[in-house]
Amino acid sequence: MTKETIETVVNSYFTNMAAMNAEAWAENFAEDGVTYDPVGKPPSNVQSDYQKFFELLSMIFAQLELTPNNIFIVDNGAAVKWTMQGVGKNGNQGVAEGISIFEINENGKIKQVSSYWDDAAMMAQIKGDSTINN
């Protein structure tokens, strides 16, 4: 598999999540693809859960930007340092940074994404809760 193939699927993951394009986002995944978002929460089966995931995103965010700042590709995997900026439906803004580890199958589809980030801190920013610190 080429680095270009992996970079394309990784960029599509981020682009379609930011655009809240659920179907195109899910097309990046293998039939048995899973996400750990963030790591520590139970895994989510993408093909059966993606619509719920995007419904939740669209209930919280009026706008979402995801920027893959650095992509490091080795063999059939990639580590991505990213930044997320969001505007909640309430007008509050939030910023988060994280690292996601992608495992890509032989067909160029994502079989697993493990994301390391503080989702509680991001949600606190969106909710306007200053009691939770980064």
N, CA, C and O atoms as CSV, one atom per row, in Angstrom:
chain,resi,resn,atom,element,x,y,z
A,1,MET,N,N,0.846,-1.177,0.000
A,1,MET,CA,C,0.000,0.000,0.000
A,1,MET,C,C,0.892,1.241,0.000
A,1,MET,O,O,1.928,1.274,0.664
A,2,THR,N,N,0.482,2.247,-0.744
A,2,THR,CA,C,1.301,3.447,-0.847
A,2,THR,C,C,0.981,4.430,0.276
A,2,THR,O,O,-0.097,4.401,0.869
A,3,LYS,N,N,1.950,5.295,0.546
A,3,LYS,CA,C,1.732,6.358,1.525
A,3,LYS,C,C,0.608,7.278,1.063
A,3,LYS,O,O,-0.158,7.792,1.878
A,4,GLU,N,N,0.514,7.481,-0.244
A,4,GLU,CA,C,-0.533,8.356,-0.789
A,4,GLU,C,C,-1.928,7.799,-0.502
A,4,GLU,O,O,-2.848,8.554,-0.185
A,5,THR,N,N,-2.083,6.479,-0.613
A,5,THR,CA,C,-3.372,5.846,-0.319
A,5,THR,C,C,-3.759,6.080,1.134
A,5,THR,O,O,-4.900,6.430,1.433
A,6,ILE,N,N,-2.808,5.885,2.026
A,6,ILE,CA,C,-3.079,6.076,3.452
A,6,ILE,C,C,-3.372,7.542,3.744
A,6,ILE,O,O,-4.314,7.855,4.473
A,7,GLU,N,N,-2.579,8.433,3.186
A,7,GLU,CA,C,-2.799,9.865,3.407
A,7,GLU,C,C,-4.172,10.291,2.888
A,7,GLU,O,O,-4.839,11.115,3.514
A,8,THR,N,N,-4.595,9.745,1.764
A,8,THR,CA,C,-5.901,10.079,1.192
A,8,THR,C,C,-7.036,9.651,2.109
A,8,THR,O,O,-7.959,10.430,2.347
A,9,VAL,N,N,-6.988,8.430,2.627
A,9,VAL,CA,C,-8.075,7.951,3.492
A,9,VAL,C,C,-8.072,8.702,4.826
A,9,VAL,O,O,-9.138,8.988,5.370
A,10,VAL,N,N,-6.905,9.019,5.352
A,10,VAL,CA,C,-6.826,9.775,6.605
A,10,VAL,C,C,-7.395,11.180,6.413
A,10,VAL,O,O,-8.182,11.649,7.236
A,11,ASN,N,N,-7.005,11.848,5.339
A,11,ASN,CA,C,-7.535,13.192,5.082
A,11,ASN,C,C,-9.038,13.164,4.850
A,11,ASN,O,O,-9.747,14.076,5.277
A,12,SER,N,N,-9.531,12.133,4.182
A,12,SER,CA,C,-10.970,11.995,3.959
A,12,SER,C,C,-11.711,11.821,5.282
A,12,SER,O,O,-12.801,12.366,5.458
A,13,TYR,N,N,-11.136,11.076,6.197
A,13,TYR,CA,C,-11.707,10.895,7.536
A,13,TYR,C,C,-11.944,12.258,8.189
A,13,TYR,O,O,-13.043,12.538,8.666
A,14,PHE,N,N,-10.908,13.105,8.209
A,14,PHE,CA,C,-11.017,14.409,8.861
A,14,PHE,C,C,-11.927,15.361,8.090
A,14,PHE,O,O,-12.744,16.057,8.694
A,15,THR,N,N,-11.797,15.400,6.772
A,15,THR,CA,C,-12.613,16.297,5.953
A,15,THR,C,C,-14.093,15.989,6.096
A,15,THR,O,O,-14.905,16.898,6.270
A,16,ASN,N,N,-14.447,14.724,6.025
A,16,ASN,CA,C,-15.863,14.353,6.092
A,16,ASN,C,C,-16.436,14.463,7.497
A,16,ASN,O,O,-17.633,14.702,7.656
A,17,MET,N,N,-15.603,14.293,8.519
A,17,MET,CA,C,-16.107,14.521,9.871
A,17,MET,C,C,-16.410,16.005,10.055
A,17,MET,O,O,-17.469,16.357,10.575
A,18,ALA,N,N,-15.499,16.875,9.638
A,18,ALA,CA,C,-15.719,18.314,9.782
A,18,ALA,C,C,-16.938,18.776,8.989
A,18,ALA,O,O,-17.670,19.661,9.430
A,19,ALA,N,N,-17.154,18.174,7.817
A,19,ALA,CA,C,-18.311,18.529,6.984
A,19,ALA,C,C,-19.591,17.865,7.481
A,19,ALA,O,O,-20.677,18.123,6.961
A,20,MET,N,N,-19.455,17.006,8.494
A,20,MET,CA,C,-20.567,16.224,9.042
A,20,MET,C,C,-21.263,15.418,7.950
A,20,MET,O,O,-22.487,15.300,7.913
A,21,ASN,N,N,-20.433,14.871,7.065
A,21,ASN,CA,C,-20.902,14.015,5.976
A,21,ASN,C,C,-20.762,12.562,6.437
A,21,ASN,O,O,-19.751,11.908,6.180
A,22,ALA,N,N,-21.783,12.083,7.112
A,22,ALA,CA,C,-21.731,10.773,7.768
A,22,ALA,C,C,-21.451,9.634,6.801
A,22,ALA,O,O,-20.605,8.783,7.075
A,23,GLU,N,N,-22.149,9.607,5.677
A,23,GLU,CA,C,-21.997,8.487,4.741
A,23,GLU,C,C,-20.593,8.440,4.149
A,23,GLU,O,O,-19.979,7.375,4.084
A,24,ALA,N,N,-20.085,9.595,3.717
A,24,ALA,CA,C,-18.742,9.623,3.132
A,24,ALA,C,C,-17.691,9.275,4.184
A,24,ALA,O,O,-16.699,8.616,3.871
A,25,TRP,N,N,-17.900,9.710,5.422
A,25,TRP,CA,C,-16.977,9.375,6.508
A,25,TRP,C,C,-16.954,7.865,6.725
A,25,TRP,O,O,-15.882,7.267,6.826
A,26,ALA,N,N,-18.135,7.248,6.797
A,26,ALA,CA,C,-18.233,5.804,7.044
A,26,ALA,C,C,-17.640,4.994,5.894
A,26,ALA,O,O,-17.146,3.888,6.114
A,27,GLU,N,N,-17.679,5.523,4.673
A,27,GLU,CA,C,-17.114,4.814,3.514
A,27,GLU,C,C,-15.604,4.625,3.628
A,27,GLU,O,O,-15.035,3.770,2.949
A,28,ASN,N,N,-14.952,5.413,4.477
A,28,ASN,CA,C,-13.511,5.266,4.683
A,28,ASN,C,C,-13.161,4.009,5.465
A,28,ASN,O,O,-12.003,3.592,5.490
A,29,PHE,N,N,-14.166,3.401,6.109
A,29,PHE,CA,C,-13.926,2.296,7.027
A,29,PHE,C,C,-14.223,0.944,6.403
A,29,PHE,O,O,-15.079,0.806,5.530
A,30,ALA,N,N,-13.484,-0.049,6.884
A,30,ALA,CA,C,-13.778,-1.443,6.550
A,30,ALA,C,C,-15.117,-1.812,7.176
A,30,ALA,O,O,-15.600,-1.131,8.082
A,31,GLU,N,N,-15.704,-2.885,6.689
A,31,GLU,CA,C,-16.998,-3.357,7.198
A,31,GLU,C,C,-16.959,-3.595,8.705
A,31,GLU,O,O,-17.956,-3.374,9.393
A,32,ASP,N,N,-15.814,-4.044,9.221
A,32,ASP,CA,C,-15.676,-4.310,10.655
A,32,ASP,C,C,-14.860,-3.232,11.368
A,32,ASP,O,O,-14.308,-3.477,12.441
A,33,GLY,N,N,-14.783,-2.036,10.769
A,33,GLY,CA,C,-13.996,-0.948,11.341
A,33,GLY,C,C,-14.527,-0.474,12.684
A,33,GLY,O,O,-15.736,-0.420,12.906
A,34,VAL,N,N,-13.600,-0.130,13.580
A,34,VAL,CA,C,-13.972,0.358,14.901
A,34,VAL,C,C,-13.202,1.630,15.244
A,34,VAL,O,O,-12.111,1.885,14.732
A,35,THR,N,N,-13.816,2.421,16.135
A,35,THR,CA,C,-13.144,3.601,16.666
A,35,THR,C,C,-13.126,3.526,18.188
A,35,THR,O,O,-14.057,3.024,18.818
A,36,TYR,N,N,-12.056,4.033,18.748
A,36,TYR,CA,C,-11.937,4.267,20.185
A,36,TYR,C,C,-11.771,5.778,20.301
A,36,TYR,O,O,-10.673,6.300,20.106
A,37,ASP,N,N,-12.854,6.478,20.617
A,37,ASP,CA,C,-12.843,7.938,20.541
A,37,ASP,C,C,-13.573,8.545,21.726
A,37,ASP,O,O,-14.797,8.672,21.718
A,38,PRO,N,N,-12.796,8.924,22.758
A,38,PRO,CA,C,-11.362,8.720,22.910
A,38,PRO,C,C,-11.043,7.330,23.456
A,38,PRO,O,O,-11.921,6.579,23.879
A,39,VAL,N,N,-9.743,7.022,23.426
A,39,VAL,CA,C,-9.269,5.777,24.020
A,39,VAL,C,C,-9.707,5.777,25.485
A,39,VAL,O,O,-9.616,6.793,26.173
A,40,GLY,N,N,-10.178,4.634,25.943
A,40,GLY,CA,C,-10.686,4.520,27.305
A,40,GLY,C,C,-12.189,4.339,27.328
A,40,GLY,O,O,-12.745,3.799,28.285
A,41,LYS,N,N,-12.848,4.795,26.267
A,41,LYS,CA,C,-14.280,4.551,26.124
A,41,LYS,C,C,-14.457,3.258,25.331
A,41,LYS,O,O,-13.544,2.839,24.620
A,42,PRO,N,N,-15.619,2.627,25.448
A,42,PRO,CA,C,-15.839,1.392,24.686
A,42,PRO,C,C,-15.714,1.637,23.180
A,42,PRO,O,O,-16.011,2.731,22.700
A,43,PRO,N,N,-15.276,0.623,22.442
A,43,PRO,CA,C,-15.159,0.784,20.989
A,43,PRO,C,C,-16.526,0.965,20.347
A,43,PRO,O,O,-17.546,0.493,20.848
A,44,SER,N,N,-16.508,1.664,19.225
A,44,SER,CA,C,-17.730,1.873,18.453
A,44,SER,C,C,-17.563,1.200,17.098
A,44,SER,O,O,-16.572,1.434,16.406
A,45,ASN,N,N,-18.522,0.367,16.718
A,45,ASN,CA,C,-18.519,-0.247,15.396
A,45,ASN,C,C,-19.023,0.798,14.409
A,45,ASN,O,O,-20.186,1.198,14.462
A,46,VAL,N,N,-18.164,1.232,13.527
A,46,VAL,CA,C,-18.486,2.354,12.648
A,46,VAL,C,C,-19.730,2.099,11.813
A,46,VAL,O,O,-20.624,2.944,11.772
A,47,GLN,N,N,-19.808,0.954,11.146
A,47,GLN,CA,C,-20.913,0.730,10.209
A,47,GLN,C,C,-22.272,0.677,10.904
A,47,GLN,O,O,-23.280,1.041,10.299
A,48,SER,N,N,-22.323,0.234,12.152
A,48,SER,CA,C,-23.617,0.192,12.842
A,48,SER,C,C,-23.887,1.440,13.675
A,48,SER,O,O,-25.038,1.706,14.021
A,49,ASP,N,N,-22.845,2.216,14.006
A,49,ASP,CA,C,-23.018,3.337,14.931
A,49,ASP,C,C,-22.807,4.718,14.327
A,49,ASP,O,O,-23.046,5.715,15.008
A,50,TYR,N,N,-22.367,4.817,13.075
A,50,TYR,CA,C,-21.966,6.125,12.563
A,50,TYR,C,C,-23.111,7.129,12.503
A,50,TYR,O,O,-22.881,8.318,12.725
A,51,GLN,N,N,-24.324,6.699,12.214
A,51,GLN,CA,C,-25.431,7.656,12.137
A,51,GLN,C,C,-25.725,8.265,13.503
A,51,GLN,O,O,-25.978,9.465,13.606
A,52,LYS,N,N,-25.692,7.438,14.559
A,52,LYS,CA,C,-25.879,7.954,15.923
A,52,LYS,C,C,-24.780,8.951,16.270
A,52,LYS,O,O,-25.044,9.996,16.865
A,53,PHE,N,N,-23.547,8.623,15.894
A,53,PHE,CA,C,-22.402,9.480,16.180
A,53,PHE,C,C,-22.584,10.848,15.531
A,53,PHE,O,O,-22.365,11.873,16.176
A,54,PHE,N,N,-22.981,10.872,14.269
A,54,PHE,CA,C,-23.144,12.144,13.573
A,54,PHE,C,C,-24.384,12.902,14.033
A,54,PHE,O,O,-24.393,14.133,14.002
A,55,GLU,N,N,-25.422,12.205,14.455
A,55,GLU,CA,C,-26.581,12.883,15.047
A,55,GLU,C,C,-26.159,13.615,16.312
A,55,GLU,O,O,-26.585,14.745,16.553
A,56,LEU,N,N,-25.327,12.976,17.116
A,56,LEU,CA,C,-24.827,13.600,18.333
A,56,LEU,C,C,-23.972,14.819,17.999
A,56,LEU,O,O,-24.145,15.881,18.598
A,57,LEU,N,N,-23.055,14.675,17.051
A,57,LEU,CA,C,-22.228,15.812,16.645
A,57,LEU,C,C,-23.087,16.982,16.191
A,57,LEU,O,O,-22.836,18.122,16.581
A,58,SER,N,N,-24.094,16.714,15.372
A,58,SER,CA,C,-24.920,17.797,14.828
A,58,SER,C,C,-25.820,18.421,15.890
A,58,SER,O,O,-26.265,19.556,15.719
A,59,MET,N,N,-26.099,17.712,16.981
A,59,MET,CA,C,-26.870,18.303,18.078
A,59,MET,C,C,-26.005,19.252,18.905
A,59,MET,O,O,-26.523,20.192,19.507
A,60,ILE,N,N,-24.710,19.017,18.938
A,60,ILE,CA,C,-23.799,19.803,19.773
A,60,ILE,C,C,-23.170,20.959,19.006
A,60,ILE,O,O,-23.109,22.080,19.511
A,61,PHE,N,N,-22.698,20.689,17.779
A,61,PHE,CA,C,-21.889,21.663,17.054
A,61,PHE,C,C,-22.646,22.335,15.916
A,61,PHE,O,O,-23.318,21.679,15.120
A,62,ALA,N,N,-22.522,23.663,15.858
A,62,ALA,CA,C,-23.007,24.415,14.706
A,62,ALA,C,C,-21.935,24.421,13.621
A,62,ALA,O,O,-22.239,24.476,12.430
A,63,GLN,N,N,-20.675,24.365,14.054
A,63,GLN,CA,C,-19.548,24.364,13.124
A,63,GLN,C,C,-18.427,23.541,13.732
A,63,GLN,O,O,-18.199,23.580,14.941
A,64,LEU,N,N,-17.733,22.798,12.889
A,64,LEU,CA,C,-16.642,21.951,13.351
A,64,LEU,C,C,-15.521,21.987,12.325
A,64,LEU,O,O,-15.740,21.758,11.136
A,65,GLU,N,N,-14.316,22.279,12.804
A,65,GLU,CA,C,-13.130,22.255,11.944
A,65,GLU,C,C,-12.147,21.253,12.527
A,65,GLU,O,O,-11.877,21.260,13.728
A,66,LEU,N,N,-11.621,20.401,11.677
A,66,LEU,CA,C,-10.600,19.430,12.080
A,66,LEU,C,C,-9.414,19.577,11.144
A,66,LEU,O,O,-9.554,19.494,9.924
A,67,THR,N,N,-8.255,19.795,11.724
A,67,THR,CA,C,-7.054,19.980,10.928
A,67,THR,C,C,-6.035,18.907,11.278
A,67,THR,O,O,-5.552,18.868,12.410
A,68,PRO,N,N,-5.697,18.034,10.332
A,68,PRO,CA,C,-4.601,17.100,10.578
A,68,PRO,C,C,-3.275,17.847,10.417
A,68,PRO,O,O,-2.820,18.077,9.296
A,69,ASN,N,N,-2.656,18.226,11.543
A,69,ASN,CA,C,-1.445,19.049,11.512
A,69,ASN,C,C,-0.230,18.287,10.999
A,69,ASN,O,O,0.552,18.816,10.208
A,70,ASN,N,N,-0.072,17.045,11.451
A,70,ASN,CA,C,1.048,16.208,11.029
A,70,ASN,C,C,0.553,14.784,10.852
A,70,ASN,O,O,-0.176,14.258,11.693
A,71,ILE,N,N,0.955,14.167,9.756
A,71,ILE,CA,C,0.614,12.771,9.494
A,71,ILE,C,C,1.921,11.994,9.357
A,71,ILE,O,O,2.764,12.308,8.517
A,72,PHE,N,N,2.067,10.976,10.197
A,72,PHE,CA,C,3.254,10.126,10.176
A,72,PHE,C,C,2.819,8.731,9.743
A,72,PHE,O,O,2.046,8.071,10.439
A,73,ILE,N,N,3.315,8.285,8.596
A,73,ILE,CA,C,2.878,7.015,8.016
A,73,ILE,C,C,4.008,5.994,8.083
A,73,ILE,O,O,5.139,6.271,7.682
A,74,VAL,N,N,3.684,4.812,8.597
A,74,VAL,CA,C,4.614,3.684,8.616
A,74,VAL,C,C,3.820,2.433,8.268
A,74,VAL,O,O,2.781,2.158,8.868
A,75,ASP,N,N,4.316,1.682,7.298
A,75,ASP,CA,C,3.643,0.462,6.847
A,75,ASP,C,C,2.176,0.767,6.535
A,75,ASP,O,O,1.890,1.664,5.741
A,76,ASN,N,N,1.238,0.029,7.151
A,76,ASN,CA,C,-0.195,0.238,6.898
A,76,ASN,C,C,-0.862,1.019,8.020
A,76,ASN,O,O,-2.026,0.777,8.340
A,77,GLY,N,N,-0.141,1.941,8.610
A,77,GLY,CA,C,-0.705,2.730,9.694
A,77,GLY,C,C,-0.254,4.169,9.625
A,77,GLY,O,O,0.663,4.529,8.886
A,78,ALA,N,N,-0.929,4.983,10.419
A,78,ALA,CA,C,-0.582,6.395,10.489
A,78,ALA,C,C,-0.889,6.917,11.885
A,78,ALA,O,O,-1.858,6.502,12.522
A,79,ALA,N,N,-0.053,7.827,12.345
A,79,ALA,CA,C,-0.316,8.588,13.562
A,79,ALA,C,C,-0.529,10.027,13.114
A,79,ALA,O,O,0.262,10.575,12.347
A,80,VAL,N,N,-1.604,10.628,13.603
A,80,VAL,CA,C,-1.952,11.976,13.162
A,80,VAL,C,C,-2.108,12.881,14.373
A,80,VAL,O,O,-2.903,12.604,15.272
A,81,LYS,N,N,-1.342,13.965,14.389
A,81,LYS,CA,C,-1.509,15.034,15.378
A,81,LYS,C,C,-2.495,16.002,14.762
A,81,LYS,O,O,-2.279,16.490,13.652
A,82,TRP,N,N,-3.596,16.290,15.483
A,82,TRP,CA,C,-4.659,17.107,14.918
A,82,TRP,C,C,-5.140,18.169,15.897
A,82,TRP,O,O,-4.885,18.104,17.099
A,83,THR,N,N,-5.843,19.148,15.339
A,83,THR,CA,C,-6.489,20.203,16.113
A,83,THR,C,C,-7.947,20.266,15.703
A,83,THR,O,O,-8.278,20.193,14.520
A,84,MET,N,N,-8.821,20.403,16.702
A,84,MET,CA,C,-10.255,20.551,16.450
A,84,MET,C,C,-10.713,21.880,17.041
A,84,MET,O,O,-10.385,22.221,18.178
A,85,GLN,N,N,-11.475,22.619,16.246
A,85,GLN,CA,C,-12.110,23.844,16.711
A,85,GLN,C,C,-13.587,23.716,16.411
A,85,GLN,O,O,-13.982,23.358,15.301
A,86,GLY,N,N,-14.399,24.012,17.414
A,86,GLY,CA,C,-15.832,23.882,17.220
A,86,GLY,C,C,-16.581,25.060,17.796
A,86,GLY,O,O,-16.126,25.720,18.730
A,87,VAL,N,N,-17.740,25.308,17.217
A,87,VAL,CA,C,-18.677,26.291,17.742
A,87,VAL,C,C,-19.941,25.522,18.080
A,87,VAL,O,O,-20.540,24.869,17.226
A,88,GLY,N,N,-20.332,25.611,19.337
A,88,GLY,CA,C,-21.527,24.910,19.773
A,88,GLY,C,C,-22.790,25.581,19.265
A,88,GLY,O,O,-22.763,26.731,18.826
A,89,LYS,N,N,-23.890,24.856,19.328
A,89,LYS,CA,C,-25.191,25.422,18.947
A,89,LYS,C,C,-25.520,26.631,19.818
A,89,LYS,O,O,-26.312,27.487,19.425
A,90,ASN,N,N,-24.902,26.699,21.019
A,90,ASN,CA,C,-25.118,27.811,21.934
A,90,ASN,C,C,-24.192,28.995,21.659
A,90,ASN,O,O,-24.279,30.013,22.346
A,91,GLY,N,N,-23.302,28.879,20.660
A,91,GLY,CA,C,-22.382,29.953,20.302
A,91,GLY,C,C,-21.030,29.876,20.991
A,91,GLY,O,O,-20.106,30.592,20.605
A,92,ASN,N,N,-20.892,29.030,21.997
A,92,ASN,CA,C,-19.605,28.884,22.683
A,92,ASN,C,C,-18.615,28.144,21.793
A,92,ASN,O,O,-18.976,27.269,21.005
A,93,GLN,N,N,-17.343,28.533,21.951
A,93,GLN,CA,C,-16.293,27.909,21.155
A,93,GLN,C,C,-15.464,26.960,22.006
A,93,GLN,O,O,-15.337,27.135,23.218
A,94,GLY,N,N,-14.906,25.959,21.351
A,94,GLY,CA,C,-14.027,25.020,22.021
A,94,GLY,C,C,-12.888,24.619,21.107
A,94,GLY,O,O,-13.033,24.581,19.885
A,95,VAL,N,N,-11.749,24.321,21.719
A,95,VAL,CA,C,-10.571,23.887,20.975
A,95,VAL,C,C,-9.999,22.657,21.672
A,95,VAL,O,O,-9.948,22.596,22.901
A,96,ALA,N,N,-9.575,21.691,20.889
A,96,ALA,CA,C,-8.933,20.492,21.428
A,96,ALA,C,C,-7.823,20.063,20.482
A,96,ALA,O,O,-7.860,20.329,19.281
A,97,GLU,N,N,-6.845,19.397,21.055
A,97,GLU,CA,C,-5.790,18.781,20.266
A,97,GLU,C,C,-5.732,17.314,20.634
A,97,GLU,O,O,-6.105,16.921,21.740
A,98,GLY,N,N,-5.264,16.517,19.706
A,98,GLY,CA,C,-5.164,15.101,19.987
A,98,GLY,C,C,-4.274,14.388,18.998
A,98,GLY,O,O,-3.725,14.979,18.068
A,99,ILE,N,N,-4.152,13.104,19.233
A,99,ILE,CA,C,-3.401,12.222,18.343
A,99,ILE,C,C,-4.280,11.015,18.065
A,99,ILE,O,O,-4.820,10.403,18.987
A,100,SER,N,N,-4.420,10.681,16.806
A,100,SER,CA,C,-5.188,9.501,16.407
A,100,SER,C,C,-4.263,8.533,15.687
A,100,SER,O,O,-3.449,8.922,14.850
A,101,ILE,N,N,-4.413,7.263,16.036
A,101,ILE,CA,C,-3.632,6.191,15.425
A,101,ILE,C,C,-4.563,5.408,14.500
A,101,ILE,O,O,-5.586,4.883,14.940
A,102,PHE,N,N,-4.209,5.333,13.230
A,102,PHE,CA,C,-5.014,4.662,12.212
A,102,PHE,C,C,-4.358,3.355,11.805
A,102,PHE,O,O,-3.149,3.299,11.581
A,103,GLU,N,N,-5.162,2.303,11.711
A,103,GLU,CA,C,-4.730,1.036,11.126
A,103,GLU,C,C,-5.541,0.846,9.850
A,103,GLU,O,O,-6.771,0.864,9.881
A,104,ILE,N,N,-4.850,0.665,8.735
A,104,ILE,CA,C,-5.486,0.567,7.423
A,104,ILE,C,C,-5.353,-0.866,6.914
A,104,ILE,O,O,-4.287,-1.471,7.020
A,105,ASN,N,N,-6.446,-1.410,6.356
A,105,ASN,CA,C,-6.373,-2.784,5.838
A,105,ASN,C,C,-5.792,-2.797,4.423
A,105,ASN,O,O,-5.493,-1.748,3.853
A,106,GLU,N,N,-5.639,-3.997,3.870
A,106,GLU,CA,C,-5.017,-4.160,2.543
A,106,GLU,C,C,-5.844,-3.550,1.416
A,106,GLU,O,O,-5.333,-3.358,0.312
A,107,ASN,N,N,-7.128,-3.239,1.680
A,107,ASN,CA,C,-7.988,-2.607,0.674
A,107,ASN,C,C,-8.005,-1.088,0.779
A,107,ASN,O,O,-8.768,-0.425,0.077
A,108,GLY,N,N,-7.165,-0.532,1.654
A,108,GLY,CA,C,-7.108,0.914,1.811
A,108,GLY,C,C,-8.242,1.479,2.648
A,108,GLY,O,O,-8.542,2.670,2.568
A,109,LYS,N,N,-8.876,0.626,3.454
A,109,LYS,CA,C,-9.963,1.059,4.340
A,109,LYS,C,C,-9.461,1.060,5.785
A,109,LYS,O,O,-8.585,0.277,6.152
A,110,ILE,N,N,-10.028,1.947,6.590
A,110,ILE,CA,C,-9.646,2.034,7.995
A,110,ILE,C,C,-10.249,0.856,8.756
A,110,ILE,O,O,-11.457,0.625,8.703
A,111,LYS,N,N,-9.397,0.116,9.463
A,111,LYS,CA,C,-9.939,-0.956,10.301
A,111,LYS,C,C,-10.017,-0.534,11.762
A,111,LYS,O,O,-10.823,-1.075,12.519
A,112,GLN,N,N,-9.185,0.431,12.168
A,112,GLN,CA,C,-9.283,0.920,13.544
A,112,GLN,C,C,-8.694,2.316,13.651
A,112,GLN,O,O,-7.675,2.631,13.036
A,113,VAL,N,N,-9.366,3.154,14.456
A,113,VAL,CA,C,-8.835,4.460,14.837
A,113,VAL,C,C,-8.882,4.536,16.355
A,113,VAL,O,O,-9.926,4.314,16.968
A,114,SER,N,N,-7.743,4.850,16.949
A,114,SER,CA,C,-7.652,5.065,18.395
A,114,SER,C,C,-7.247,6.518,18.608
A,114,SER,O,O,-6.151,6.926,18.223
A,115,SER,N,N,-8.142,7.302,19.226
A,115,SER,CA,C,-7.904,8.737,19.382
A,115,SER,C,C,-7.633,9.085,20.840
A,115,SER,O,O,-8.373,8.699,21.744
A,116,TYR,N,N,-6.558,9.822,21.035
A,116,TYR,CA,C,-6.131,10.253,22.362
A,116,TYR,C,C,-6.368,11.751,22.463
A,116,TYR,O,O,-5.681,12.550,21.827
A,117,TRP,N,N,-7.372,12.122,23.286
A,117,TRP,CA,C,-7.673,13.532,23.485
A,117,TRP,C,C,-8.617,13.666,24.669
A,117,TRP,O,O,-9.164,12.674,25.152
A,118,ASP,N,N,-8.806,14.900,25.136
A,118,ASP,CA,C,-9.642,15.164,26.302
A,118,ASP,C,C,-11.005,15.678,25.842
A,118,ASP,O,O,-11.218,16.886,25.734
A,119,ASP,N,N,-11.921,14.756,25.572
A,119,ASP,CA,C,-13.248,15.158,25.094
A,119,ASP,C,C,-14.031,15.900,26.170
A,119,ASP,O,O,-14.843,16.766,25.845
A,120,ALA,N,N,-13.806,15.583,27.447
A,120,ALA,CA,C,-14.525,16.270,28.528
A,120,ALA,C,C,-14.152,17.750,28.583
A,120,ALA,O,O,-15.015,18.595,28.820
A,121,ALA,N,N,-12.883,18.069,28.367
A,121,ALA,CA,C,-12.455,19.468,28.371
A,121,ALA,C,C,-13.071,20.226,27.198
A,121,ALA,O,O,-13.474,21.380,27.345
A,122,MET,N,N,-13.145,19.585,26.042
A,122,MET,CA,C,-13.769,20.216,24.871
A,122,MET,C,C,-15.245,20.490,25.146
A,122,MET,O,O,-15.738,21.583,24.869
A,123,MET,N,N,-15.943,19.507,25.686
A,123,MET,CA,C,-17.370,19.681,25.968
A,123,MET,C,C,-17.587,20.753,27.034
A,123,MET,O,O,-18.571,21.490,26.977
A,124,ALA,N,N,-16.680,20.844,28.002
A,124,ALA,CA,C,-16.795,21.884,29.026
A,124,ALA,C,C,-16.680,23.270,28.399
A,124,ALA,O,O,-17.394,24.193,28.793
A,125,GLN,N,N,-15.788,23.418,27.428
A,125,GLN,CA,C,-15.659,24.700,26.737
A,125,GLN,C,C,-16.946,25.037,25.992
A,125,GLN,O,O,-17.433,26.166,26.057
A,126,ILE,N,N,-17.487,24.064,25.293
A,126,ILE,CA,C,-18.717,24.288,24.525
A,126,ILE,C,C,-19.881,24.617,25.462
A,126,ILE,O,O,-20.706,25.478,25.156
A,127,LYS,N,N,-19.942,23.933,26.594
A,127,LYS,CA,C,-21.026,24.178,27.557
A,127,LYS,C,C,-20.806,25.448,28.368
A,127,LYS,O,O,-21.730,25.938,29.016
A,128,GLY,N,N,-19.566,25.992,28.336
A,128,GLY,CA,C,-19.268,27.180,29.130
A,128,GLY,C,C,-18.969,26.853,30.576
A,128,GLY,O,O,-19.124,27.711,31.444
A,129,ASP,N,N,-18.543,25.629,30.856
A,129,ASP,CA,C,-18.236,25.168,32.209
A,129,ASP,C,C,-16.758,25.400,32.487
A,129,ASP,O,O,-15.901,24.715,31.929
A,130,SER,N,N,-16.463,26.361,33.346
A,130,SER,CA,C,-15.065,26.694,33.630
A,130,SER,C,C,-14.483,25.860,34.768
A,130,SER,O,O,-13.334,26.076,35.155
A,131,THR,N,N,-15.247,24.915,35.311
A,131,THR,CA,C,-14.742,24.113,36.429
A,131,THR,C,C,-13.866,22.953,35.976
A,131,THR,O,O,-13.159,22.364,36.793
A,132,ILE,N,N,-13.898,22.613,34.690
A,132,ILE,CA,C,-13.060,21.529,34.165
A,132,ILE,C,C,-11.857,22.154,33.469
A,132,ILE,O,O,-12.014,22.982,32.572
A,133,ASN,N,N,-10.675,21.762,33.877
A,133,ASN,CA,C,-9.442,22.306,33.299
A,133,ASN,C,C,-8.831,21.313,32.339
A,133,ASN,O,O,-9.033,20.105,32.462
A,134,ASN,N,N,-8.076,21.834,31.374
A,134,ASN,CA,C,-7.360,20.972,30.426
A,134,ASN,C,C,-6.244,20.274,31.135
A,134,ASN,O,O,-5.512,19.498,30.520
